[in-house]
């Protein structure tokens, strides 16, 4: 299990502890999480897979399912969208975050199983574990660690593992 200590700003995985960034609004209970609130949802979330930007990283040696990002990849963040909190392609008729970004934070994305079964419209979308900004600035609700640390941890991840955000 991967453990995030939101009070300390750390993530522990495989015996190593890393500095991490969480949401700009701190952390919140799952039932209180709302779209756009900037909070990281407390709870235990399964690791569902990874997305990697092919022009910025090599193929990982991981047992976690993964695929290459494409320039048109997005993630629906519009509660009115029937595809809310699911991957979509741009252009998309509803609001959707672009996953192909210039700032490097989505060069490596681990998809967390927050609000997926069933999806509740407005309860938060696109909760990922991704690359932190160089200054570890807060996220929009995700968990982020340094790129090299994320790549190292990715190689040890398997389907069925969880992230406990406490």
N, C-alpha and C positions, 0 to 999 in steps of 0.2 A: 504494500500500500504506500501511496505517496501522501505525505501529510503537509498541509499548509497551516502554519501558525500565523493567523492574521494579526494578532496583537504584536508579535515580534517581527513580522515581515520576513519570515523564512519559509522555505520549502525543504523538506527532508525526504530523500529518496535513496534507497540502497546504501544507507549508512552515512551519506554525505548531506550536509546542510548548506543551502544556497540562499543568498539574499533573493527576495522576490517582491514584486509589485502586485498590488491588488487594486480594486476599484477606487475611483476618486471619492466615492461616498463611503468607503470602508466596506464592511461586510454586513449582510442582513440575513435573517431567517428565510428559508425557502418560501414560506407562505406570504412573506412581506415583499418579495422580489417583484419589481415592476419594470416593464420595458423602459429603457432610457434613464433609469434612476442612478446609474453609475456605481451600483453596489455589487460586490461579489457575493454569490449565494452560498451560505453555510450549508454543509451537508456532505454526503458521501456520493461522489459521482463516478460512474464507470468511464473508463477511457475507451472511446469508440473507434478511434482511428486517427490517422495523421494526414495532413496535406503539406506538401513541400514545394517550394518554388524551384523549378529545375535550372534556372539560370543563376541561382545563388547558393545552391547546396548540392551535395552529391547524394546518390541513392543511399538510404540508410540500411544497415544490417540490423533489422528489427523484426520481431515476430508480430508486432502490432500491424494491423492492416493499414495500408497507406496508398496514396496516389499523388501524381504530380498535379500542382495547381495549373490552371489555364487562365489566360488574361480575362476571359469572360466570367469567371467564377464569382459567385456572390452568395450571400446568406440572408434569407428573408428576415427582416426585423419589423415588418408592418403587421400588427395584430389583426388587421382586416384581410390579410392574405391567406388563402387556403393552404399555402405552402409555408406559413409562419414557422420560424425556427428550423428551417430545413435549407439545404443547399439549393441554389437556383442559378440560372445563367442570365447574364446581362446581354441585351436590355431585358428588363423585367417590369411588368406593368404595376407592381407594387414596390414599396420601399425595400431596398436590400443593400446591405453593406457590400462593398467591393473587397474581395480577398486578395487581389493582385495589387499590391501597394508599393509605393516608392520608398517608404520609411523603414523597411526591413523587419518590422515587428511580425509580419505574417510570412516571413521566409520559411518558418517551421511552425506549424499549428497542430496541436493535439486537441481533438474534439472531445469535450466533456459531455457526458450524458445528462445534462441539466435540462429539465422541462421537455422530455422527449417521449414519455410513455405514460399517459397520453400528453400531447402538447396542449398546454393551456394558453390561449391567446392573451397576450399582454403580460405573461408571467416571466418574461426575460428570454432573450435569444442570443445566439452566437457567443455562448460562454465557452471560451477556449483557454488553453494553456499555450502561451506563445513566447516569442522573444521579447525581452524587456528593452525599453529605450535605454540608451547609454547612461542617463541620469536616474534610471529606475522611476520615472514619473508614473503616477497612477494610471491605471487602465480605465476602460469604460465598464468594467465589471469582470474582466478576465483575471487570470493569474499569469504572471510573466517572470521569467528568469533569464539570466545571461545566455546568449546564443550558444557558446561552447558548452555550457552546462546542460542546456536542453538537448543538444545533439548527443552528448555522452549518455544522458539518461534515456533518450529515445531508443538507443540500441539495446536497452535492457527491458523495455516495456513489452508486455504481452496483452492480448485480449483477455478480459476478465479482471484486470487490475483496476483499482479505484483510486481516486484522489479524495482524501478527507480534508475539507476546508473547515477549520475550527477557529 
